[in-house]
Amino acid sequence: MAFARRWGRNRSGAAAVEFGLIMPLLAGILLPMADLGMGAYDKMRVQNAAAAGAQYALEHGFTSSAITTAAQEATSLGSNVTLSSDPAEVCYCINSGVLGPPHGDSTPPAPPCVASSCTDGSTPGTYVTVNTSYSYAPMVAFSVPGLSIPSSITLTGSATVRIN
C-alpha cells in the first residue's frame, strides 16, 4: 500500500509524457509552416529571376537567349527556372496600351516602333517582358477539409521593362 501511494505521488517523467502527447500536434503545425516558408522563398527567387532577365534586357538590349541565361543564372534554382515563353519584345503606348495589331493580325507589332502610331500622340516604346516559372514540390502533400496542398505547385514570376 505504501508503494502505491509513493508511486502515485511520483512525478518524474511527467514532462516526457506530456511532451510525447503534444509533439504530434507541434509537428503538425510546424511542418506545414516550414513548407509554406520554403515555398514563399522559392517564389521570391523565381520573381527575382524574371527581374534579372528584364534588367539584362535594359542594360544590353533584347537578345532572347541571353535574357534566358541571365534569368537562370540569377538564382540558385538554375535551369529549373524556366521561361514560360520566350522573352517578348513589343511596342506599347504609355496611355493607350498595346499598339493595334498590323493589318488585322493577332500579334502586336514588333519593334522598331512607329513614332506616330499612338492614338494620343505620344511616342510608343519598346518593352520586354520576361515570364519565369518553377515547379515547387512541397515536403508533404496533405488535405484537410477546405484546404488541400497538391504534390506540385507552379510558381511564376513576371517582369516588364521599357528598353527604349
Contacts in CASP RR format, 6 or more apart in sequence:
PFRMAT RR
TARGET T0000
AUTHOR 0000-0000-0000
METHOD contacts of the structure
MODEL  1
MAFARRWGRNRSGAAAVEFGLIMPLLAGILLPMADLGMGAYDKMRVQNAA
AAGAQYALEHGFTSSAITTAAQEATSLGSNVTLSSDPAEVCYCINSGVLG
PPHGDSTPPAPPCVASSCTDGSTPGTYVTVNTSYSYAPMVAFSVPGLSIP
SSITLTGSATVRIN
31 139 0 8 1.000
31 140 0 8 1.000
32 140 0 8 1.000
32 142 0 8 1.000
32 149 0 8 1.000
34 139 0 8 1.000
35 138 0 8 1.000
35 139 0 8 1.000
35 140 0 8 1.000
35 149 0 8 1.000
38 139 0 8 1.000
39 136 0 8 1.000
39 138 0 8 1.000
39 153 0 8 1.000
39 155 0 8 1.000
42 77 0 8 1.000
42 134 0 8 1.000
42 136 0 8 1.000
42 155 0 8 1.000
43 136 0 8 1.000
43 155 0 8 1.000
43 157 0 8 1.000
45 75 0 8 1.000
45 76 0 8 1.000
45 77 0 8 1.000
45 81 0 8 1.000
45 134 0 8 1.000
46 75 0 8 1.000
46 77 0 8 1.000
46 81 0 8 1.000
46 132 0 8 1.000
46 133 0 8 1.000
46 134 0 8 1.000
46 155 0 8 1.000
46 156 0 8 1.000
46 157 0 8 1.000
47 132 0 8 1.000
47 157 0 8 1.000
47 158 0 8 1.000
47 159 0 8 1.000
48 74 0 8 1.000
48 75 0 8 1.000
49 71 0 8 1.000
49 72 0 8 1.000
49 74 0 8 1.000
49 75 0 8 1.000
49 77 0 8 1.000
49 81 0 8 1.000
49 132 0 8 1.000
49 157 0 8 1.000
50 71 0 8 1.000
50 130 0 8 1.000
50 131 0 8 1.000
50 132 0 8 1.000
50 157 0 8 1.000
50 158 0 8 1.000
50 159 0 8 1.000
51 74 0 8 1.000
51 130 0 8 1.000
51 159 0 8 1.000
52 70 0 8 1.000
52 71 0 8 1.000
52 73 0 8 1.000
52 74 0 8 1.000
52 75 0 8 1.000
53 67 0 8 1.000
53 68 0 8 1.000
53 70 0 8 1.000
53 71 0 8 1.000
53 74 0 8 1.000
53 87 0 8 1.000
53 130 0 8 1.000
53 159 0 8 1.000
54 67 0 8 1.000
54 128 0 8 1.000
54 129 0 8 1.000
54 130 0 8 1.000
54 159 0 8 1.000
54 160 0 8 1.000
54 161 0 8 1.000
55 70 0 8 1.000
55 161 0 8 1.000
56 66 0 8 1.000
56 67 0 8 1.000
56 70 0 8 1.000
56 71 0 8 1.000
57 63 0 8 1.000
57 67 0 8 1.000
57 87 0 8 1.000
57 128 0 8 1.000
57 130 0 8 1.000
57 161 0 8 1.000
57 163 0 8 1.000
58 128 0 8 1.000
58 161 0 8 1.000
58 163 0 8 1.000
60 66 0 8 1.000
61 128 0 8 1.000
61 163 0 8 1.000
62 87 0 8 1.000
62 89 0 8 1.000
62 111 0 8 1.000
62 126 0 8 1.000
62 128 0 8 1.000
62 163 0 8 1.000
64 86 0 8 1.000
64 87 0 8 1.000
67 83 0 8 1.000
67 87 0 8 1.000
67 128 0 8 1.000
67 130 0 8 1.000
68 83 0 8 1.000
68 86 0 8 1.000
68 87 0 8 1.000
71 81 0 8 1.000
71 83 0 8 1.000
71 130 0 8 1.000
71 132 0 8 1.000
72 78 0 8 1.000
72 79 0 8 1.000
72 81 0 8 1.000
75 81 0 8 1.000
77 134 0 8 1.000
80 134 0 8 1.000
80 135 0 8 1.000
81 132 0 8 1.000
81 133 0 8 1.000
81 134 0 8 1.000
82 132 0 8 1.000
82 133 0 8 1.000
82 134 0 8 1.000
83 130 0 8 1.000
83 131 0 8 1.000
83 132 0 8 1.000
83 133 0 8 1.000
84 131 0 8 1.000
84 132 0 8 1.000
84 133 0 8 1.000
84 156 0 8 1.000
85 131 0 8 1.000
87 128 0 8 1.000
87 129 0 8 1.000
87 130 0 8 1.000
88 128 0 8 1.000
88 129 0 8 1.000
89 110 0 8 1.000
89 111 0 8 1.000
89 126 0 8 1.000
89 127 0 8 1.000
89 128 0 8 1.000
89 163 0 8 1.000
90 98 0 8 1.000
90 108 0 8 1.000
90 109 0 8 1.000
90 110 0 8 1.000
90 111 0 8 1.000
90 126 0 8 1.000
90 127 0 8 1.000
90 129 0 8 1.000
91 98 0 8 1.000
91 99 0 8 1.000
91 108 0 8 1.000
91 109 0 8 1.000
91 110 0 8 1.000
91 111 0 8 1.000
91 113 0 8 1.000
91 114 0 8 1.000
91 117 0 8 1.000
91 124 0 8 1.000
91 125 0 8 1.000
91 126 0 8 1.000
91 127 0 8 1.000
92 98 0 8 1.000
92 99 0 8 1.000
92 124 0 8 1.000
92 125 0 8 1.000
92 127 0 8 1.000
92 162 0 8 1.000
93 99 0 8 1.000
93 117 0 8 1.000
93 118 0 8 1.000
93 119 0 8 1.000
93 120 0 8 1.000
93 122 0 8 1.000
93 124 0 8 1.000
93 125 0 8 1.000
94 118 0 8 1.000
94 122 0 8 1.000
94 124 0 8 1.000
94 125 0 8 1.000
95 118 0 8 1.000
95 120 0 8 1.000
95 122 0 8 1.000
96 118 0 8 1.000
96 119 0 8 1.000
96 120 0 8 1.000
98 108 0 8 1.000
99 108 0 8 1.000
99 109 0 8 1.000
99 113 0 8 1.000
99 114 0 8 1.000
99 117 0 8 1.000
99 118 0 8 1.000
99 124 0 8 1.000
100 108 0 8 1.000
100 109 0 8 1.000
100 117 0 8 1.000
101 107 0 8 1.000
101 108 0 8 1.000
101 109 0 8 1.000
102 109 0 8 1.000
109 117 0 8 1.000
111 125 0 8 1.000
111 126 0 8 1.000
111 164 0 8 1.000
112 126 0 8 1.000
113 123 0 8 1.000
113 124 0 8 1.000
113 125 0 8 1.000
113 126 0 8 1.000
114 124 0 8 1.000
115 123 0 8 1.000
115 124 0 8 1.000
117 124 0 8 1.000
118 124 0 8 1.000
125 162 0 8 1.000
125 164 0 8 1.000
126 162 0 8 1.000
126 163 0 8 1.000
126 164 0 8 1.000
127 160 0 8 1.000
127 161 0 8 1.000
127 162 0 8 1.000
127 163 0 8 1.000
128 160 0 8 1.000
128 161 0 8 1.000
128 163 0 8 1.000
129 158 0 8 1.000
129 159 0 8 1.000
129 160 0 8 1.000
130 158 0 8 1.000
130 159 0 8 1.000
130 160 0 8 1.000
131 156 0 8 1.000
131 157 0 8 1.000
131 158 0 8 1.000
132 156 0 8 1.000
132 157 0 8 1.000
132 158 0 8 1.000
133 154 0 8 1.000
133 155 0 8 1.000
133 156 0 8 1.000
133 157 0 8 1.000
134 154 0 8 1.000
134 155 0 8 1.000
134 156 0 8 1.000
135 152 0 8 1.000
135 153 0 8 1.000
135 154 0 8 1.000
135 155 0 8 1.000
136 152 0 8 1.000
136 153 0 8 1.000
136 154 0 8 1.000
136 155 0 8 1.000
137 151 0 8 1.000
137 152 0 8 1.000
137 153 0 8 1.000
138 149 0 8 1.000
138 150 0 8 1.000
138 151 0 8 1.000
138 153 0 8 1.000
140 149 0 8 1.000
141 149 0 8 1.000
141 150 0 8 1.000
141 151 0 8 1.000
142 148 0 8 1.000
142 149 0 8 1.000
143 149 0 8 1.000
END
